[in-house]
Amino acid sequence: MDEKTIQELIEKGRDSLKARLDNDPDADGYQTDQEKKLPQPPLVKAAMTANALDLPRSFESLRSGDDFFTVAMKRKSSRVYTQEGMSLLQLSYLLWLTQGVKEIRGKSYATLRTVPCGGARHPFECYMLVQKVEGLTPGMYHYLPMTHQLEQLSSLEDSAALRELMGQSLCGQQWAAKSDVVFYWSFVPYRSEWRYGIYAHRMIMADLGHVGENLYLACAALGLGTCGIGAIDRPLCDKTFGLDGQEEFTLYAQSVGTIRPEDAGAEKDFYKFVEEQGL
């Protein structure tokens, strides 16, 4: 790729993050679909199967008593996992604190959740590759936030094949294949576009950050490890979870697993290049 093309792509990326102004001449007379009173899209994706499992909601036993400052100080990225496995209650806690629905605004106008989102549009869906969670068959899953349920999309009990899929979906990052679960966040554009139209796309990255940070903090509260992963093989992720790649596509992933203090040295090995290059 030549330098001119590189700079053009950089500028295009920067421009996509800039807020449009009210006096932008390109927006004169523009109306969103909400302003046109077109039908609102569904608040969540419908169940994809009939395999819905009720998730436990009693989280009292998981509360460590740490105050928010302590939890925030514990928050970090973890890439070394013990593979001891998670409980279903722990997974339920993580799902609730990243996408749980606390109430519905109006008859069915918006969901108020455990994370903030522009216009309460919440345009994300959560999928998982589950490797080692108590009571769950290894395979592909989808979270149903309205009912706090988990549906299994398909099983994959060949552990080697599952680890290979995890690694490939994350652009060869095989360390993540040792996690108990990989969360994959998809984006359903029209949920935001219906309300915000041409202005919808800049803020969704910030909104996805809210979701990811809640997962970090929830993991820190439970003594689990997580790592946000932007390097994903989107076509493979979309295919894995049956997404069309246009009206819904994968944006982000996070590995989650059990950790232990003794692996602090192994964690530092990921940053050996800093010392080796004198950075």
N, C-alpha and C positions, 0 to 999 in steps of 0.2 A: 504494500500500500504506500503510495507516495505521500510526501509531507503535506501537499495541498489538500488531499482527500482527508487526511488525518485531522487537519485544522478545521475543515468544513464540518466533520462529524463532531468535533469537540464543541464548536459553536452551536451546532444544532442541539446538542445535549444541553448546553447552558441555556439556550433560548426556551427549551421545554420546561425549565424550572422557573422562569420569570413570570410573575403575576401580570395578567393583562389589566390595563387601566380602564376605568369607566369611560374615558373619552377616546378609547382606541377606535379609530375610524373604521377598522375592519369589523367592529362589533355593532355598528349603527343598526338599530332595528332588530337586533338578534333576540330571539326568544328560545328558551329551553323547552323541552317537551313538557315539563311540569307547567310552565307558563302557558303553553298551548292547550293545557288540560288533557293531554294524552294519557292513556292508562299507565298507572304506576307498575313497575316490574315487581315481581315477588320479593319479599324481604329476605328470604333465604332460598337456597336450592332445595327442591323436593327430594325426599328419600330416593335413592337410586336402586334400592333393593328392598326386600321384605325382611332383611336380617337385622332388625334394630334391637340393640341391647340397652336396657336401662342402666345408666351409670349411677353409682352411689353419690349421695349429696352430703353426707354427714362428715364434715371435715375437721371436727373438733380434735380428733386424735392426732391430726397432722400439725396442729399449731404448735410451734416451738416456743412461743413466748418472746421471741426476738422483736425488738422495736424496729421501726422502719429504717433508722440510721444503720443499725447492725446488718439488716438484710441488704441494704444498698452497698455497704462496704464489702459484703461477701460476694456481691455480684461480679462475675468474671466469665470469660470464655473458657470452656473446658473441652479438650480434644482427646483426653485419655480416659477411657472408661473401664470399669472393672468387670462388666458383663454379668453382674450378679442378678440383674433383673429388677423390674419395678412392680409395684402393686397396682391393681386396677384402681384403687382409691387415689393413689398418687397421680395416675394418668387423668382421672376424672377431675382432680383439683387443677391440674395444668390446663385442661380444656375449659373449665369454668372460668378461670381467671384470665384467659385470653380471648374467649368468644362467648362466654355465658350471657344469656338474655335475662336481665333483671326485671324489665317490664316493657310493655308495648305502648307507644305514644299514639293517642287517637284510637280509632278502630283497628287500623292496620297500616298506619302511616310510617312508623319507624320503630326500630328496636333500640332500647337503651341497654347498653351492655357494660361489661366490666372494663372496657377500654373506650377512650374517646374516639370520635370519628366525625369528620365534617358533615354537617347536616344529618347526623345519625344514619348515614346511608349504609355503613358497614358492608362494603362490597367484596368482602373476602370469604372464602370457604377454606376449611381446614381438612386436609387429607393426611394420612399417616402410613408409613411402612413400619409395621410393628414386628419386632424381632423377639423381644423377651419381656412380656408383661403377663403377670399372673392371671390366669383365667382366659387369656385370649390366644386363639390360634394364630400363628405367624402369618402375615399377609398384608393386604391393602385395606384401609379403613377410611371412613368419612364421618365427620362429626355433624350431628343434627342439633344445632343450638336451641331451637325452639322447645324441644322436648328433653334436652340434655341426654341424648342417646348416641350410641356409636353403632354404625352399620358396617358390616364386613362386606367389602366389594368382591374380594376373592382371597383364597388362602394360598400360601406359598410356604409349604413346610419343608422344602429342600433348603436347609440353612445356607449352604454354599451359594445357591442361586439367589437367595434373598440378599445375602451380603454383596454379591456381585452387582445386583440391581441397585442397591443403595449406593455403592461406590460409583457406578456408571452414571446414575442420575445426578450425582454431585461432581461431575467432571473429573472422575478418577480419584477423589479424596477418600481413599480406602480407610483412613483412620475413623471416619464417620460411620463406617459399616460395623464398627464395634459398639455402637450405641444401642440402647434398648428400643428406641423409637426415633424415627426421623419425621418431623412435622413438615408438611409442604403447604404453603399458603398460595391459593389461587386468587385471581382477580376476576370479578364479574363486572365488566366496564359499565354496562347500561344502568346498573343500580345507582352509580354516581352520575352518569351522563344524563339520565332522565331529569335530575334536579339541576345539574350544573353545566351540562352541555359541553361546549368547547373549553370551559374553564375547569373541567372535572379532573384532569389527569395530573396536574402538578401536586395537589395535596394528597393523592392516594399514597405516595411514598412515605410522607410523614405519618399518615394514618397506619400504614403497615408497620412503621417503626414503633408506634404505640403498642401494637400487638406483640411484636418481637420483644420489646423491653419488658412487658408484663410476663412473658414466658421466662425471661432471664431472672426476674425478681421472684417469681413463683418457684423456680428451680432452686434459687439461693435459699429461700425459706425452708425448702424440703431437704436441703443438703444434696441435691442432685446437680449434675453438670449439664450445661448446654452451650452451643456455639452457633451463632448466626452464620448462614452460608449463602452468599450471593451468586457464587459460581455453580449454576445448575444447568443441566442439559434440558432445556425447556421442552423441546419436542418429545424427548423420552419421558419426562415427568408427565406431560399432558397425555401421552399415550397410555402410560401406566394407570392413570386414574380416569381415563375415558373422557378427557376434555377436548373440545373442538379446536382449541388454539386461537380462536377469534373472539367468540362471545364469552369464553372463559379460558384463562391460561395461567400457568404457574409463574410466580414472581420470586419466591423466596423460600428458604428451607432452614430448619434448625434441628440439629441432632440433640438428643437428650439421653442421658444414661447415668448410672451410678458412678460415683467417684470416691477417691480416698486421699487423705493428705500425703501419704507416702509417694504419690505419683507427681508431686510438685516438680521434681527434677525432670521427669519425662515431659512435662508440660513446657518447661523452659527450653527443651531441645528443639521445639518448633521455632524458636527465635535465636538459634545459634548463629544464624547469618548476621545478626546485629553485631555480635562480638567479633566474628570472623572478618567482617568488612569494616570494622571500626566505626560503625554508624552511631 
